[in-house]
Amino acid sequence: MKHLSELATELKHYREQLALSQKDMLLNIGMSQQQYQRIESGSDTRLSTLLRVLEGLNLEMMIVPKQHISAVKALINQATLEPEIDRHLPNNLTTETGTSWDKVLHSVDDKEDNL
């Protein structure tokens, strides 16, 4: 991801997958719709604000070395089922029929250990 607009698009997409409005972010992270709208429009934001938004969407930021990005993307694309998002499970966004991100990320770690 090289541009803030890409990050903004991803945040908006994920928020919509959770069936949350920008106004709902007030309840999730204490941020007004106007503040959150600026983030989704691609305005520059502080890291602490970004981390707050990610927490409110139950997302995690990960720093991946460039040489491993294609491997991480391939593992994510290998997931045969889209995770079913359950808003009632704050620390586990998938139901039993979905693929949890933890499994995908552990798989990345296992593949990197074999390199």
Biopython code that builds the backbone (N, CA, C, O; Angstrom):
import numpy as np
from Bio.PDB.StructureBuilder import StructureBuilder

atoms = [
    (1, "MET", "N", (0.861, -1.165, 0.000)),
    (1, "MET", "CA", (0.000, 0.000, 0.000)),
    (1, "MET", "C", (0.905, 1.226, 0.000)),
    (1, "MET", "O", (1.714, 1.415, 0.909)),
    (2, "LYS", "N", (0.762, 2.037, -1.010)),
    (2, "LYS", "CA", (1.675, 3.162, -1.142)),
    (2, "LYS", "C", (1.002, 4.513, -0.992)),
    (2, "LYS", "O", (1.682, 5.533, -0.882)),
    (3, "HIS", "N", (-0.315, 4.537, -0.985)),
    (3, "HIS", "CA", (-1.021, 5.814, -0.917)),
    (3, "HIS", "C", (-2.084, 5.783, 0.171)),
    (3, "HIS", "O", (-2.691, 4.747, 0.443)),
    (4, "LEU", "N", (-2.294, 6.940, 0.786)),
    (4, "LEU", "CA", (-3.330, 7.042, 1.807)),
    (4, "LEU", "C", (-4.705, 6.707, 1.246)),
    (4, "LEU", "O", (-5.559, 6.182, 1.961)),
    (5, "SER", "N", (-4.924, 7.008, -0.034)),
    (5, "SER", "CA", (-6.228, 6.723, -0.628)),
    (5, "SER", "C", (-6.512, 5.225, -0.645)),
    (5, "SER", "O", (-7.664, 4.815, -0.511)),
    (6, "GLU", "N", (-5.469, 4.398, -0.810)),
    (6, "GLU", "CA", (-5.654, 2.946, -0.779)),
    (6, "GLU", "C", (-6.070, 2.484, 0.618)),
    (6, "GLU", "O", (-6.957, 1.644, 0.768)),
    (7, "LEU", "N", (-5.420, 3.040, 1.627)),
    (7, "LEU", "CA", (-5.766, 2.709, 3.000)),
    (7, "LEU", "C", (-7.199, 3.154, 3.299)),
    (7, "LEU", "O", (-7.971, 2.416, 3.912)),
    (8, "ALA", "N", (-7.543, 4.352, 2.867)),
    (8, "ALA", "CA", (-8.893, 4.876, 3.096)),
    (8, "ALA", "C", (-9.939, 3.976, 2.448)),
    (8, "ALA", "O", (-10.986, 3.708, 3.039)),
    (9, "THR", "N", (-9.656, 3.513, 1.241)),
    (9, "THR", "CA", (-10.582, 2.626, 0.535)),
    (9, "THR", "C", (-10.750, 1.310, 1.288)),
    (9, "THR", "O", (-11.865, 0.805, 1.416)),
    (10, "GLU", "N", (-9.652, 0.757, 1.783)),
    (10, "GLU", "CA", (-9.714, -0.492, 2.545)),
    (10, "GLU", "C", (-10.515, -0.315, 3.834)),
    (10, "GLU", "O", (-11.331, -1.169, 4.181)),
    (11, "LEU", "N", (-10.287, 0.780, 4.537)),
    (11, "LEU", "CA", (-11.025, 1.033, 5.778)),
    (11, "LEU", "C", (-12.523, 1.149, 5.506)),
    (11, "LEU", "O", (-13.338, 0.585, 6.235)),
    (12, "LYS", "N", (-12.877, 1.882, 4.455)),
    (12, "LYS", "CA", (-14.288, 2.049, 4.106)),
    (12, "LYS", "C", (-14.910, 0.708, 3.739)),
    (12, "LYS", "O", (-16.012, 0.386, 4.184)),
    (13, "HIS", "N", (-14.207, -0.066, 2.935)),
    (13, "HIS", "CA", (-14.708, -1.373, 2.513)),
    (13, "HIS", "C", (-14.965, -2.270, 3.732)),
    (13, "HIS", "O", (-16.012, -2.909, 3.828)),
    (14, "TYR", "N", (-14.019, -2.312, 4.644)),
    (14, "TYR", "CA", (-14.168, -3.175, 5.808)),
    (14, "TYR", "C", (-15.285, -2.683, 6.722)),
    (14, "TYR", "O", (-16.056, -3.487, 7.248)),
    (15, "ARG", "N", (-15.378, -1.370, 6.915)),
    (15, "ARG", "CA", (-16.458, -0.808, 7.742)),
    (15, "ARG", "C", (-17.812, -1.198, 7.166)),
    (15, "ARG", "O", (-18.725, -1.569, 7.904)),
    (16, "GLU", "N", (-17.938, -1.112, 5.840)),
    (16, "GLU", "CA", (-19.188, -1.480, 5.185)),
    (16, "GLU", "C", (-19.467, -2.971, 5.321)),
    (16, "GLU", "O", (-20.626, -3.363, 5.463)),
    (17, "GLN", "N", (-18.429, -3.816, 5.282)),
    (17, "GLN", "CA", (-18.616, -5.254, 5.501)),
    (17, "GLN", "C", (-19.183, -5.535, 6.886)),
    (17, "GLN", "O", (-19.940, -6.487, 7.076)),
    (18, "LEU", "N", (-18.812, -4.707, 7.841)),
    (18, "LEU", "CA", (-19.316, -4.849, 9.200)),
    (18, "LEU", "C", (-20.708, -4.231, 9.368)),
    (18, "LEU", "O", (-21.290, -4.277, 10.452)),
    (19, "ALA", "N", (-21.231, -3.655, 8.288)),
    (19, "ALA", "CA", (-22.540, -2.989, 8.304)),
    (19, "ALA", "C", (-22.561, -1.839, 9.306)),
    (19, "ALA", "O", (-23.554, -1.622, 10.002)),
    (20, "LEU", "N", (-21.457, -1.110, 9.368)),
    (20, "LEU", "CA", (-21.356, 0.063, 10.237)),
    (20, "LEU", "C", (-21.403, 1.319, 9.390)),
    (20, "LEU", "O", (-20.870, 1.356, 8.281)),
    (21, "SER", "N", (-22.040, 2.339, 9.918)),
    (21, "SER", "CA", (-22.012, 3.640, 9.249)),
    (21, "SER", "C", (-20.862, 4.452, 9.839)),
    (21, "SER", "O", (-20.289, 4.080, 10.863)),
    (22, "GLN", "N", (-20.534, 5.545, 9.195)),
    (22, "GLN", "CA", (-19.510, 6.429, 9.753)),
    (22, "GLN", "C", (-19.947, 6.944, 11.117)),
    (22, "GLN", "O", (-19.115, 7.143, 12.003)),
    (23, "LYS", "N", (-21.243, 7.159, 11.291)),
    (23, "LYS", "CA", (-21.762, 7.621, 12.581)),
    (23, "LYS", "C", (-21.550, 6.579, 13.678)),
    (23, "LYS", "O", (-21.356, 6.931, 14.841)),
    (24, "ASP", "N", (-21.587, 5.297, 13.309)),
    (24, "ASP", "CA", (-21.378, 4.232, 14.293)),
    (24, "ASP", "C", (-19.987, 4.284, 14.905)),
    (24, "ASP", "O", (-19.771, 3.750, 15.993)),
    (25, "MET", "N", (-19.058, 4.908, 14.232)),
    (25, "MET", "CA", (-17.691, 4.967, 14.746)),
    (25, "MET", "C", (-17.625, 5.796, 16.031)),
    (25, "MET", "O", (-16.692, 5.644, 16.819)),
    (26, "LEU", "N", (-18.606, 6.665, 16.241)),
    (26, "LEU", "CA", (-18.663, 7.424, 17.489)),
    (26, "LEU", "C", (-18.787, 6.462, 18.663)),
    (26, "LEU", "O", (-18.104, 6.618, 19.675)),
    (27, "LEU", "N", (-19.665, 5.461, 18.523)),
    (27, "LEU", "CA", (-19.841, 4.487, 19.601)),
    (27, "LEU", "C", (-18.646, 3.551, 19.710)),
    (27, "LEU", "O", (-18.262, 3.163, 20.813)),
    (28, "ASN", "N", (-18.059, 3.188, 18.582)),
    (28, "ASN", "CA", (-16.942, 2.237, 18.601)),
    (28, "ASN", "C", (-15.654, 2.844, 19.143)),
    (28, "ASN", "O", (-14.956, 2.217, 19.940)),
    (29, "ILE", "N", (-15.341, 4.060, 18.714)),
    (29, "ILE", "CA", (-14.034, 4.631, 19.087)),
    (29, "ILE", "C", (-14.105, 6.076, 19.561)),
    (29, "ILE", "O", (-13.072, 6.704, 19.792)),
    (30, "GLY", "N", (-15.317, 6.608, 19.709)),
    (30, "GLY", "CA", (-15.450, 7.974, 20.197)),
    (30, "GLY", "C", (-15.061, 9.032, 19.186)),
    (30, "GLY", "O", (-14.644, 10.127, 19.562)),
    (31, "MET", "N", (-15.192, 8.717, 17.907)),
    (31, "MET", "CA", (-14.823, 9.649, 16.847)),
    (31, "MET", "C", (-16.075, 10.077, 16.099)),
    (31, "MET", "O", (-16.895, 9.242, 15.718)),
    (32, "SER", "N", (-16.220, 11.372, 15.892)),
    (32, "SER", "CA", (-17.407, 11.872, 15.205)),
    (32, "SER", "C", (-17.414, 11.452, 13.740)),
    (32, "SER", "O", (-16.382, 11.086, 13.179)),
    (33, "GLN", "N", (-18.581, 11.510, 13.140)),
    (33, "GLN", "CA", (-18.699, 11.157, 11.729)),
    (33, "GLN", "C", (-17.800, 12.045, 10.877)),
    (33, "GLN", "O", (-17.175, 11.564, 9.931)),
    (34, "GLN", "N", (-17.726, 13.332, 11.199)),
    (34, "GLN", "CA", (-16.900, 14.251, 10.415)),
    (34, "GLN", "C", (-15.425, 13.874, 10.501)),
    (34, "GLN", "O", (-14.713, 13.891, 9.497)),
    (35, "GLN", "N", (-14.974, 13.535, 11.697)),
    (35, "GLN", "CA", (-13.578, 13.131, 11.857)),
    (35, "GLN", "C", (-13.297, 11.854, 11.070)),
    (35, "GLN", "O", (-12.290, 11.745, 10.371)),
    (36, "TYR", "N", (-14.209, 10.893, 11.198)),
    (36, "TYR", "CA", (-14.007, 9.623, 10.523)),
    (36, "TYR", "C", (-14.104, 9.782, 9.008)),
    (36, "TYR", "O", (-13.372, 9.127, 8.266)),
    (37, "GLN", "N", (-14.987, 10.634, 8.554)),
    (37, "GLN", "CA", (-15.147, 10.874, 7.110)),
    (37, "GLN", "C", (-13.855, 11.397, 6.512)),
    (37, "GLN", "O", (-13.502, 11.034, 5.390)),
    (38, "ARG", "N", (-13.142, 12.247, 7.246)),
    (38, "ARG", "CA", (-11.865, 12.776, 6.749)),
    (38, "ARG", "C", (-10.850, 11.651, 6.547)),
    (38, "ARG", "O", (-10.071, 11.676, 5.594)),
    (39, "ILE", "N", (-10.860, 10.681, 7.431)),
    (39, "ILE", "CA", (-9.940, 9.547, 7.294)),
    (39, "ILE", "C", (-10.284, 8.747, 6.046)),
    (39, "ILE", "O", (-9.400, 8.390, 5.267)),
    (40, "GLU", "N", (-11.586, 8.464, 5.856)),
    (40, "GLU", "CA", (-12.005, 7.686, 4.691)),
    (40, "GLU", "C", (-11.850, 8.459, 3.385)),
    (40, "GLU", "O", (-11.843, 7.861, 2.309)),
    (41, "SER", "N", (-11.728, 9.764, 3.471)),
    (41, "SER", "CA", (-11.514, 10.542, 2.247)),
    (41, "SER", "C", (-10.030, 10.597, 1.885)),
    (41, "SER", "O", (-9.661, 11.165, 0.857)),
    (42, "GLY", "N", (-9.182, 10.010, 2.727)),
    (42, "GLY", "CA", (-7.767, 9.917, 2.403)),
    (42, "GLY", "C", (-6.896, 11.003, 2.981)),
    (42, "GLY", "O", (-5.741, 11.155, 2.582)),
    (43, "SER", "N", (-7.442, 11.772, 3.930)),
    (43, "SER", "CA", (-6.605, 12.822, 4.512)),
    (43, "SER", "C", (-5.522, 12.198, 5.387)),
    (43, "SER", "O", (-5.700, 11.110, 5.934)),
    (44, "ASP", "N", (-4.416, 12.892, 5.510)),
    (44, "ASP", "CA", (-3.304, 12.405, 6.315)),
    (44, "ASP", "C", (-3.768, 12.313, 7.760)),
    (44, "ASP", "O", (-4.437, 13.217, 8.261)),
    (45, "THR", "N", (-3.419, 11.238, 8.419)),
    (45, "THR", "CA", (-3.857, 11.045, 9.793)),
    (45, "THR", "C", (-2.697, 10.587, 10.653)),
    (45, "THR", "O", (-1.740, 9.994, 10.156)),
    (46, "ARG", "N", (-2.785, 10.861, 11.934)),
    (46, "ARG", "CA", (-1.736, 10.445, 12.860)),
    (46, "ARG", "C", (-1.806, 8.941, 13.068)),
    (46, "ARG", "O", (-2.872, 8.336, 12.959)),
    (47, "LEU", "N", (-0.680, 8.357, 13.362)),
    (47, "LEU", "CA", (-0.607, 6.926, 13.603)),
    (47, "LEU", "C", (-1.508, 6.524, 14.765)),
    (47, "LEU", "O", (-2.190, 5.502, 14.693)),
    (48, "SER", "N", (-1.519, 7.313, 15.827)),
    (48, "SER", "CA", (-2.355, 6.982, 16.986)),
    (48, "SER", "C", (-3.837, 6.958, 16.600)),
    (48, "SER", "O", (-4.598, 6.142, 17.119)),
    (49, "THR", "N", (-4.247, 7.845, 15.695)),
    (49, "THR", "CA", (-5.629, 7.870, 15.225)),
    (49, "THR", "C", (-5.916, 6.641, 14.379)),
    (49, "THR", "O", (-6.968, 6.018, 14.518)),
    (50, "LEU", "N", (-4.988, 6.294, 13.508)),
    (50, "LEU", "CA", (-5.154, 5.105, 12.674)),
    (50, "LEU", "C", (-5.285, 3.859, 13.537)),
    (50, "LEU", "O", (-6.141, 3.014, 13.275)),
    (51, "LEU", "N", (-4.453, 3.734, 14.556)),
    (51, "LEU", "CA", (-4.519, 2.567, 15.439)),
    (51, "LEU", "C", (-5.861, 2.509, 16.160)),
    (51, "LEU", "O", (-6.403, 1.424, 16.375)),
    (52, "ARG", "N", (-6.396, 3.660, 16.531)),
    (52, "ARG", "CA", (-7.716, 3.724, 17.173)),
    (52, "ARG", "C", (-8.804, 3.247, 16.222)),
    (52, "ARG", "O", (-9.702, 2.507, 16.624)),
    (53, "VAL", "N", (-8.729, 3.665, 14.966)),
    (53, "VAL", "CA", (-9.702, 3.251, 13.953)),
    (53, "VAL", "C", (-9.604, 1.745, 13.727)),
    (53, "VAL", "O", (-10.623, 1.055, 13.685)),
    (54, "LEU", "N", (-8.390, 1.236, 13.583)),
    (54, "LEU", "CA", (-8.200, -0.195, 13.377)),
    (54, "LEU", "C", (-8.783, -0.998, 14.536)),
    (54, "LEU", "O", (-9.428, -2.025, 14.327)),
    (55, "GLU", "N", (-8.555, -0.529, 15.743)),
    (55, "GLU", "CA", (-9.111, -1.205, 16.921)),
    (55, "GLU", "C", (-10.639, -1.219, 16.867)),
    (55, "GLU", "O", (-11.261, -2.234, 17.182)),
    (56, "GLY", "N", (-11.239, -0.110, 16.474)),
    (56, "GLY", "CA", (-12.689, -0.019, 16.377)),
    (56, "GLY", "C", (-13.275, -0.929, 15.312)),
    (56, "GLY", "O", (-14.438, -1.324, 15.405)),
    (57, "LEU", "N", (-12.486, -1.265, 14.304)),
    (57, "LEU", "CA", (-12.940, -2.160, 13.234)),
    (57, "LEU", "C", (-12.440, -3.588, 13.453)),
    (57, "LEU", "O", (-12.627, -4.461, 12.606)),
    (58, "ASN", "N", (-11.801, -3.810, 14.603)),
    (58, "ASN", "CA", (-11.225, -5.104, 14.957)),
    (58, "ASN", "C", (-10.227, -5.571, 13.898)),
    (58, "ASN", "O", (-10.229, -6.729, 13.480)),
    (59, "LEU", "N", (-9.380, -4.639, 13.482)),
    (59, "LEU", "CA", (-8.323, -4.922, 12.516)),
    (59, "LEU", "C", (-6.971, -4.775, 13.201)),
    (59, "LEU", "O", (-6.859, -4.142, 14.251)),
    (60, "GLU", "N", (-5.980, -5.350, 12.611)),
    (60, "GLU", "CA", (-4.619, -5.289, 13.138)),
    (60, "GLU", "C", (-3.692, -4.795, 12.040)),
    (60, "GLU", "O", (-3.793, -5.230, 10.893)),
    (61, "MET", "N", (-2.798, -3.895, 12.387)),
    (61, "MET", "CA", (-1.812, -3.436, 11.422)),
    (61, "MET", "C", (-0.607, -4.370, 11.507)),
    (61, "MET", "O", (-0.171, -4.748, 12.594)),
    (62, "MET", "N", (-0.081, -4.734, 10.338)),
    (62, "MET", "CA", (1.077, -5.611, 10.298)),
    (62, "MET", "C", (2.084, -5.014, 9.326)),
    (62, "MET", "O", (1.721, -4.563, 8.240)),
    (63, "ILE", "N", (3.319, -5.015, 9.715)),
    (63, "ILE", "CA", (4.387, -4.558, 8.840)),
    (63, "ILE", "C", (5.018, -5.802, 8.218)),
    (63, "ILE", "O", (5.515, -6.687, 8.916)),
    (64, "VAL", "N", (4.983, -5.843, 6.886)),
    (64, "VAL", "CA", (5.475, -7.004, 6.157)),
    (64, "VAL", "C", (6.638, -6.561, 5.277)),
    (64, "VAL", "O", (6.506, -5.603, 4.515)),
    (65, "PRO", "N", (7.770, -7.246, 5.371)),
    (65, "PRO", "CA", (8.874, -6.914, 4.458)),
    (65, "PRO", "C", (8.415, -7.059, 3.007)),
    (65, "PRO", "O", (7.672, -7.980, 2.668)),
    (66, "LYS", "N", (8.864, -6.143, 2.164)),
    (66, "LYS", "CA", (8.430, -6.147, 0.767)),
    (66, "LYS", "C", (8.643, -7.492, 0.088)),
    (66, "LYS", "O", (7.818, -7.909, -0.726)),
    (67, "GLN", "N", (9.722, -8.167, 0.405)),
    (67, "GLN", "CA", (9.996, -9.436, -0.259)),
    (67, "GLN", "C", (8.993, -10.530, 0.134)),
    (67, "GLN", "O", (8.945, -11.574, -0.516)),
    (68, "HIS", "N", (8.198, -10.309, 1.178)),
    (68, "HIS", "CA", (7.222, -11.306, 1.614)),
    (68, "HIS", "C", (5.777, -10.917, 1.298)),
    (68, "HIS", "O", (4.855, -11.676, 1.597)),
    (69, "ILE", "N", (5.575, -9.754, 0.703)),
    (69, "ILE", "CA", (4.203, -9.299, 0.422)),
    (69, "ILE", "C", (3.478, -10.262, -0.501)),
    (69, "ILE", "O", (2.315, -10.580, -0.256)),
    (70, "SER", "N", (4.123, -10.731, -1.543)),
    (70, "SER", "CA", (3.438, -11.639, -2.467)),
    (70, "SER", "C", (3.066, -12.942, -1.769)),
    (70, "SER", "O", (2.010, -13.507, -2.054)),
    (71, "ALA", "N", (3.904, -13.430, -0.867)),
    (71, "ALA", "CA", (3.589, -14.664, -0.128)),
    (71, "ALA", "C", (2.391, -14.457, 0.792)),
    (71, "ALA", "O", (1.525, -15.325, 0.895)),
    (72, "VAL", "N", (2.345, -13.307, 1.459)),
    (72, "VAL", "CA", (1.215, -13.009, 2.344)),
    (72, "VAL", "C", (-0.066, -12.886, 1.531)),
    (72, "VAL", "O", (-1.100, -13.438, 1.909)),
    (73, "LYS", "N", (0.000, -12.161, 0.413)),
    (73, "LYS", "CA", (-1.186, -12.020, -0.437)),
    (73, "LYS", "C", (-1.646, -13.371, -0.968)),
    (73, "LYS", "O", (-2.847, -13.634, -1.034)),
    (74, "ALA", "N", (-0.711, -14.222, -1.343)),
    (74, "ALA", "CA", (-1.067, -15.545, -1.858)),
    (74, "ALA", "C", (-1.772, -16.371, -0.784)),
    (74, "ALA", "O", (-2.749, -17.062, -1.071)),
    (75, "LEU", "N", (-1.285, -16.300, 0.433)),
    (75, "LEU", "CA", (-1.928, -17.045, 1.519)),
    (75, "LEU", "C", (-3.341, -16.540, 1.791)),
    (75, "LEU", "O", (-4.259, -17.322, 2.038)),
    (76, "ILE", "N", (-3.494, -15.244, 1.742)),
    (76, "ILE", "CA", (-4.832, -14.686, 1.963)),
    (76, "ILE", "C", (-5.758, -15.104, 0.837)),
    (76, "ILE", "O", (-6.915, -15.450, 1.076)),
    (77, "ASN", "N", (-5.254, -15.075, -0.389)),
    (77, "ASN", "CA", (-6.073, -15.471, -1.546)),
    (77, "ASN", "C", (-6.397, -16.960, -1.536)),
    (77, "ASN", "O", (-7.392, -17.373, -2.132)),
    (78, "GLN", "N", (-5.586, -17.767, -0.879)),
    (78, "GLN", "CA", (-5.825, -19.205, -0.799)),
    (78, "GLN", "C", (-7.015, -19.539, 0.085)),
    (78, "GLN", "O", (-7.593, -20.620, -0.030)),
    (79, "ALA", "N", (-7.379, -18.632, 0.953)),
    (79, "ALA", "CA", (-8.501, -18.894, 1.853)),
    (79, "ALA", "C", (-9.726, -19.209, 0.999)),
    (79, "ALA", "O", (-10.145, -18.393, 0.178)),
    (80, "THR", "N", (-10.282, -20.366, 1.190)),
    (80, "THR", "CA", (-11.386, -20.808, 0.335)),
    (80, "THR", "C", (-12.717, -20.198, 0.729)),
    (80, "THR", "O", (-13.625, -20.103, -0.096)),
    (81, "LEU", "N", (-12.842, -19.788, 1.969)),
    (81, "LEU", "CA", (-14.098, -19.188, 2.424)),
    (81, "LEU", "C", (-13.832, -17.776, 2.899)),
    (81, "LEU", "O", (-12.852, -17.523, 3.600)),
    (82, "GLU", "N", (-14.699, -16.862, 2.521)),
    (82, "GLU", "CA", (-14.631, -15.518, 3.074)),
    (82, "GLU", "C", (-15.045, -15.605, 4.535)),
    (82, "GLU", "O", (-16.010, -16.300, 4.854)),
    (83, "PRO", "N", (-14.351, -14.928, 5.420)),
    (83, "PRO", "CA", (-14.776, -14.956, 6.813)),
    (83, "PRO", "C", (-16.182, -14.375, 6.950)),
    (83, "PRO", "O", (-16.505, -13.346, 6.356)),
    (84, "GLU", "N", (-16.998, -15.044, 7.732)),
    (84, "GLU", "CA", (-18.316, -14.507, 8.031)),
    (84, "GLU", "C", (-18.154, -13.612, 9.246)),
    (84, "GLU", "O", (-17.745, -14.072, 10.312)),
    (85, "ILE", "N", (-18.472, -12.342, 9.090)),
    (85, "ILE", "CA", (-18.253, -11.371, 10.149)),
    (85, "ILE", "C", (-19.426, -11.411, 11.118)),
    (85, "ILE", "O", (-20.585, -11.293, 10.720)),
    (86, "ASP", "N", (-19.107, -11.578, 12.385)),
    (86, "ASP", "CA", (-20.117, -11.593, 13.425)),
    (86, "ASP", "C", (-19.810, -10.445, 14.367)),
    (86, "ASP", "O", (-18.828, -10.493, 15.108)),
    (87, "ARG", "N", (-20.638, -9.416, 14.345)),
    (87, "ARG", "CA", (-20.393, -8.226, 15.159)),
    (87, "ARG", "C", (-20.517, -8.516, 16.646)),
    (87, "ARG", "O", (-20.129, -7.686, 17.468)),
    (88, "HIS", "N", (-21.047, -9.672, 17.005)),
    (88, "HIS", "CA", (-21.209, -10.003, 18.418)),
    (88, "HIS", "C", (-19.981, -10.707, 18.984)),
    (88, "HIS", "O", (-19.934, -11.012, 20.176)),
    (89, "LEU", "N", (-18.995, -10.965, 18.143)),
    (89, "LEU", "CA", (-17.762, -11.598, 18.578)),
    (89, "LEU", "C", (-16.611, -10.615, 18.379)),
    (89, "LEU", "O", (-15.911, -10.691, 17.369)),
    (90, "PRO", "N", (-16.400, -9.691, 19.324)),
    (90, "PRO", "CA", (-15.434, -8.609, 19.101)),
    (90, "PRO", "C", (-14.009, -9.051, 18.862)),
    (90, "PRO", "O", (-13.297, -8.382, 18.113)),
    (91, "ASN", "N", (-13.554, -10.137, 19.453)),
    (91, "ASN", "CA", (-12.173, -10.556, 19.274)),
    (91, "ASN", "C", (-12.011, -11.682, 18.271)),
    (91, "ASN", "O", (-10.897, -12.152, 18.038)),
    (92, "ASN", "N", (-13.119, -12.122, 17.671)),
    (92, "ASN", "CA", (-13.047, -13.196, 16.685)),
    (92, "ASN", "C", (-14.126, -12.926, 15.651)),
    (92, "ASN", "O", (-15.293, -13.254, 15.864)),
    (93, "LEU", "N", (-13.743, -12.338, 14.547)),
    (93, "LEU", "CA", (-14.714, -11.908, 13.557)),
    (93, "LEU", "C", (-15.271, -13.037, 12.706)),
    (93, "LEU", "O", (-16.144, -12.795, 11.873)),
    (94, "THR", "N", (-14.801, -14.239, 12.885)),
    (94, "THR", "CA", (-15.278, -15.306, 12.020)),
    (94, "THR", "C", (-16.155, -16.274, 12.797)),
    (94, "THR", "O", (-15.996, -16.465, 14.002)),
    (95, "THR", "N", (-17.077, -16.872, 12.074)),
    (95, "THR", "CA", (-17.872, -17.941, 12.665)),
    (95, "THR", "C", (-17.172, -19.249, 12.370)),
    (95, "THR", "O", (-16.111, -19.256, 11.747)),
    (96, "GLU", "N", (-17.740, -20.344, 12.802)),
    (96, "GLU", "CA", (-17.092, -21.637, 12.608)),
    (96, "GLU", "C", (-16.914, -21.983, 11.139)),
    (96, "GLU", "O", (-16.006, -22.742, 10.800)),
    (97, "THR", "N", (-17.757, -21.446, 10.250)),
    (97, "THR", "CA", (-17.649, -21.778, 8.835)),
    (97, "THR", "C", (-16.626, -20.925, 8.109)),
    (97, "THR", "O", (-16.314, -21.205, 6.951)),
    (98, "GLY", "N", (-16.092, -19.890, 8.749)),
    (98, "GLY", "CA", (-15.148, -18.994, 8.086)),
    (98, "GLY", "C", (-13.710, -19.392, 8.365)),
    (98, "GLY", "O", (-13.442, -20.320, 9.129)),
    (99, "THR", "N", (-12.796, -18.677, 7.736)),
    (99, "THR", "CA", (-11.378, -18.885, 7.926)),
    (99, "THR", "C", (-10.854, -17.722, 8.746)),
    (99, "THR", "O", (-10.955, -16.575, 8.309)),
    (100, "SER", "N", (-10.296, -17.979, 9.919)),
    (100, "SER", "CA", (-9.824, -16.881, 10.755)),
    (100, "SER", "C", (-8.502, -16.351, 10.228)),
    (100, "SER", "O", (-7.710, -17.095, 9.648)),
    (101, "TRP", "N", (-8.271, -15.074, 10.432)),
    (101, "TRP", "CA", (-7.023, -14.453, 9.996)),
    (101, "TRP", "C", (-5.857, -15.050, 10.758)),
    (101, "TRP", "O", (-4.750, -15.127, 10.225)),
    (102, "ASP", "N", (-6.082, -15.475, 11.997)),
    (102, "ASP", "CA", (-4.991, -16.068, 12.755)),
    (102, "ASP", "C", (-4.433, -17.286, 12.044)),
    (102, "ASP", "O", (-3.216, -17.469, 12.001)),
    (103, "LYS", "N", (-5.301, -18.128, 11.481)),
    (103, "LYS", "CA", (-4.840, -19.310, 10.763)),
    (103, "LYS", "C", (-4.017, -18.906, 9.545)),
    (103, "LYS", "O", (-2.987, -19.513, 9.254)),
    (104, "VAL", "N", (-4.473, -17.887, 8.842)),
    (104, "VAL", "CA", (-3.752, -17.421, 7.656)),
    (104, "VAL", "C", (-2.380, -16.893, 8.050)),
    (104, "VAL", "O", (-1.377, -17.227, 7.420)),
    (105, "LEU", "N", (-2.337, -16.072, 9.088)),
    (105, "LEU", "CA", (-1.069, -15.474, 9.497)),
    (105, "LEU", "C", (-0.110, -16.523, 10.060)),
    (105, "LEU", "O", (1.096, -16.437, 9.828)),
    (106, "HIS", "N", (-0.623, -17.509, 10.792)),
    (106, "HIS", "CA", (0.252, -18.585, 11.275)),
    (106, "HIS", "C", (0.802, -19.372, 10.104)),
    (106, "HIS", "O", (1.940, -19.841, 10.142)),
    (107, "SER", "N", (0.002, -19.517, 9.068)),
    (107, "SER", "CA", (0.460, -20.216, 7.875)),
    (107, "SER", "C", (1.601, -19.448, 7.223)),
    (107, "SER", "O", (2.548, -20.054, 6.721)),
    (108, "VAL", "N", (1.521, -18.120, 7.226)),
    (108, "VAL", "CA", (2.603, -17.285, 6.684)),
    (108, "VAL", "C", (3.870, -17.521, 7.488)),
    (108, "VAL", "O", (4.948, -17.696, 6.920)),
    (109, "ASP", "N", (3.741, -17.526, 8.815)),
    (109, "ASP", "CA", (4.908, -17.748, 9.670)),
    (109, "ASP", "C", (5.534, -19.104, 9.383)),
    (109, "ASP", "O", (6.756, -19.225, 9.308)),
    (110, "ASP", "N", (4.695, -20.126, 9.223)),
    (110, "ASP", "CA", (5.208, -21.469, 8.942)),
    (110, "ASP", "C", (5.955, -21.507, 7.618)),
    (110, "ASP", "O", (7.020, -22.117, 7.527)),
    (111, "LYS", "N", (5.406, -20.858, 6.581)),
    (111, "LYS", "CA", (6.064, -20.856, 5.263)),
    (111, "LYS", "C", (7.385, -20.102, 5.329)),
    (111, "LYS", "O", (8.366, -20.519, 4.713)),
    (112, "GLU", "N", (7.422, -18.983, 6.078)),
    (112, "GLU", "CA", (8.660, -18.215, 6.179)),
    (112, "GLU", "C", (9.734, -19.013, 6.904)),
    (112, "GLU", "O", (10.916, -18.901, 6.580)),
    (113, "ASP", "N", (9.329, -19.828, 7.894)),
    (113, "ASP", "CA", (10.294, -20.652, 8.611)),
    (113, "ASP", "C", (10.937, -21.679, 7.678)),
    (113, "ASP", "O", (12.078, -22.090, 7.888)),
    (114, "ASN", "N", (10.196, -22.087, 6.649)),
    (114, "ASN", "CA", (10.722, -23.081, 5.716)),
    (114, "ASN", "C", (11.596, -22.474, 4.621)),
    (114, "ASN", "O", (12.203, -23.205, 3.839)),
    (115, "LEU", "N", (11.664, -21.149, 4.560)),
    (115, "LEU", "CA", (12.467, -20.494, 3.514)),
    (115, "LEU", "C", (13.938, -20.491, 3.842)),
    (115, "LEU", "O", (14.743, -19.978, 3.064)),
]
sb = StructureBuilder()
sb.init_structure("model")
sb.init_model(0)
sb.init_chain("A")
sb.init_seg("    ")
for serial, (resi, resn, name, xyz) in enumerate(atoms, 1):
    if name == "N":
        sb.init_residue(resn, " ", resi, " ")
    sb.init_atom(name, np.array(xyz, "f"), 0.0, 1.0, " ", f" {name:<3s}", serial, name[0])
structure = sb.get_structure()
